[in-house]
């Protein structure tokens, strides 16, 4: 989209007509910050900060005319359900990337109980249909308690519950992000201690093949997210923000090429992310967007994925504390 300057406190910052808006890879806005997100949609703009330069802030045009597609990422679609008619009435083109795994509580300490989250995902699929309800089984976390047999059983049960409601499934295996290593150390000696990288790598291909075959048995296509080497095991590479899907659903132009702001191997179409890292209070042990659960809880209490940021950005303070 185009960029123009706007003035805040005497300085100029870019205002961006975003094309695709991602809300968000950095935090679970629909689950934990839905009131802020919908206030910003109502206002027609939001601020976003460069996570690598807290003093670089952009004002994102969120008017329905400017947003090619709003991609909502969440572990809990519940807060979205009552707001779907508002999005439709305003003319937003949107779809939902919904992660559901159902791991033991030690890995996902502050998420909804799995049966409740699954029920909400089923309801979302019934409301939006499979073209706009996309399921993520991500990341595949291998441990003694969640070994390949556990994943085959769990994944099969989820496919049975979600078939006909979701437009396929995205698979991705655990990456050992430095941000998560402290949380992994806390699992040492437990049945949920993650397998060492070499053992996990050996199991990845055969398990991916089995999960793909299970999905196909329920009429679901499995694709990978930024995973190299799964094609020989029957899992093609996918794009979570799929420009071809968006163009097909709404007949709108989508820029060609991949989003170069994402990690290598990502095939997503270019987009602009809202939200901020270290603001999700879910506390998942494997999360790449979380360096300190305690800090995230504090920032959640202060609303720092959104509302608090409006004041900080306006004062040129960036993210502090």
N, C-alpha and C positions, 0 to 999 in steps of 0.2 A: 504494500500500500504506500501512499504518499506520506511525506513528513513535512510539517511546517513548524515554525517556532512559535512559542507562546511565552509570556512574561510572568515570572513569579518572583516577588521580592527584588525586582530590579534586574534579574538575570534571565537569560533565555535558555529554555530547555526544549527538546523536541516534542511535538505532538504527533502521534503516529496513528494513521488509519491502518488498522492491524491486519486485515485479511482474516486469517484463522486466529482465534483466541483460545489459548489453552489454560484451563482453570481447574487444577493446576498440577504440573509435575512436581512442584516444590512443597506443596502442603495439601491437605484434604479440605479445600474450600467448601464443597457442598455439605460435608458432614459437620464441620466445626465452625465455619464462618459464613454459612448461608445468608444470615441477615445482612452482613456487610456486602457480600457479593451482589445481592439483589438490590441493595441501596445504590451500589455503583452502577448497575445496569439501569436502574430508574433514572439516575443522574446523567447517564450517557457517557461517562468517562471514569477512568481509574488511573492512579499512579502506579508505576512499577519501577523497581530498582534493579540495576545490574548487580547480580549477586557477587560479582568479582570486583565491583567498584561502587561502594555504597553511596558515593556522591553523584553518580550518574543516574538520573531519574528521567523517565519518560511519562508523558500523559497519553494514555491509550484511549482512543475514541471507541466507545462501546455502544454507539447507536446501532440499531438493527441494520441500518443501511450500510454501515461501515464494516460490520462483522460478517465475513463470508460464512463462517461456521463457528459456533461456540462448542468447544470440546470440554466436557465436564468429567473430571477424574475423581473417583470416590471409592471408599470402602463401605459407605453407608448411604444408600440412595434415599433413605427415609425423608430427610428434610427437603428433598427435591420434589417429592410426590405432590404435595399441595401447591407447589409453585409451577408445575408444568403448564396449567392453563394460562398463567400469566405470560410465560415465555411464548407460548403459541399465539396468544392474542396480540402480543407486541411484534410478531413477525420474525422472531429469531429462528434461524436455522441452527439446530443443536443436536448433539448426540452425546451418549454417556459411555465412558470407559470405566467399567465397574470391576474392581478386583474382589474376588472371593476365593479363599483358600480353606479356612476353617482349622487353622493350626491350634495347638494347645495354648492355653492362656499365657504360659510363660513367654511365648514368642510374640503374642499380640495382647499385651496386658490391659489396654484400655479401649479395645474395640467392642462392638456389640457381640453378644453371644452368637456363635455361628448360625444357629437355627433361625434367629431373628433376622440376621443380615441376609440369609438366603431367602427368607420369605419376602423381604423387601425387594430383593433383586428380581424375584419372580413377578412381583407386582409391577415393578418398573417395566419388565419385558412385556407384560400383558398390556400396559398402557402405551408404550412407545413402539412396540413391535421389534423384531430382531434386527432390522436394518439400522436402528438407532440405539440398540442396547448391545454393547460389546463387552464380553466377559474376558477377564484376565486371570489366568492361573499363574501368578507371578509374584515372588520368585519360588521356584521349586527348591525347597530347603531340605537337604539330605542330612539325616542324623540317625542314631540308633532307633529313636522313637518314631521318626518320620522317614523310614527307609523306602526303597522302591515299592515294596509290597503295600505299605501304608498308602503311598501316593496312588497306586493303581486302584485300590479300593475306594479311596476318597474321591478321586477324579471320576470314577465310574458313577458313583452316587450323585455327584454334582451334575454330570452330563445328563443323567436321567431326569433330574429335577429341572434343568434349564433348557433342554431340547425344545425347539420351537419358539423359545422366548428370546434367545440371544443369537447374534449373527456370527457364530463361530467363537473360537477361543484363542487367546494369545498366550503362548508359553515362553517363559524365560527362567533360566537357572540362576541360582544365587551367585552374585559377584561379591567378592570380599572387599567391600569399600573400606578405606581407612576409618571413616566416620563410625563404622559399626564394630570395629575390632574390640573396643572396650566392652561392649555388650556381649560379644562372643566369649571374651575371657571370663565373664561372669557365669557362663554356661559350662565351663570346664568341669569334667567329672560327672556331668549330668547326662541323662539319656538324650537330651536335646542339644548337646554339644555338636556343632556342625562337623561333618566329615572333613578331613583334610583335603585340600584342593585336588591332589592327584587321585585320591579314591573317588571323589565326586566326579571328576572328569571322566574316569573310566565308566561310571554308571550312567552318565548323561545320555549318550547316544541310544543305548538299548531302552532306557526308560522313556525317552522322547518318542521313539518308535511305538512303544506300547501305548503311550497316552494318545498319540495320533490315531492309532487304530481304534482305541476305545471311543474317541470323539467321533470318528467316521461312522462307527456303529450306531451312533445316535443322530446321524445326519449333520454333524458339526465339523467344520474344517478347522484344523489346528495350524496356526502359523507362529513363527518365532518372533521375538522382539530383540533386535541387536545381538543375535546369537550366531556365531560363525560355526560352520561344520555340522549343522543339523540336516541339511538337504539330503545327504546320503541316507539318512535315517527316516526320510519321508516327510520332513517338516520344512516347508518352504519358508523363506524369509518374508516377513510382513511389515506393514507400516501401521503403527498405532493411530497416528493422524494420517489417514489414507486419503490423499487428494483425489484418487480415482473414485472412491466411494462417495465423497462429498460432491464431486462433479456429477456423478450419476444420480444421486438423490435429489439434487436441487438445480441441476443445469447451470451451475455457476462456474466461472473460470477459476482455476486454482493454479498457482505458479508451479512450473515444472521443477524437478530437482529436489534434493533433500535439504533438510534444515541443518546448515553447517554449524549451528550453535549447539547441536546435540553430540553425544558421544559417537565415536567411530562405529560403523555398522548400523546406525539408526537410519531408517529409510523414511522417516516422517516428513510430510510436507512442511514448509516453513510456517511458523506460527509465532505469536507473542504470548509469553507466559505471564500470568498474574501471580500474586502471592509471594511468599518468601520462605527460604529454608529455615529450619530450626523453629518452626511455629506449630507443627502438628503434635497434639498431645496424645496421639494414639500409642506412641512408645514402642512400635514394632522393633524387635531385636535386629532385624536384617535391613532396616530402612536406610537408603543412601542419603536421604534428605535430612537426617537427624544426627547431630553430633552429640547433643546433650539432652536427654529426656527431661531433666530438671529445668534446664533453660527453656525448653519448648513449652513446658507447663506454665512457667512464669510469663512467657510471652503470650501464650494463649489467654491467660487471665487478663492481660493488658490489651488484647485484641490486635497484636502487632502484625498479623498477616495482612491487615487491611486498615481498619479504622485508625489505629494509632499511627500507622505510617503516613496517613494523610497530613497529620500535624508535623511529624518529624521531617517529612520531605519539604513541606512548605517552609520550614525554618532552616533548611539546609543541613540538618543534623545526620541524615542517613540513619542506619540501624546502629544503635548503641546498646551497650550492656549485654 
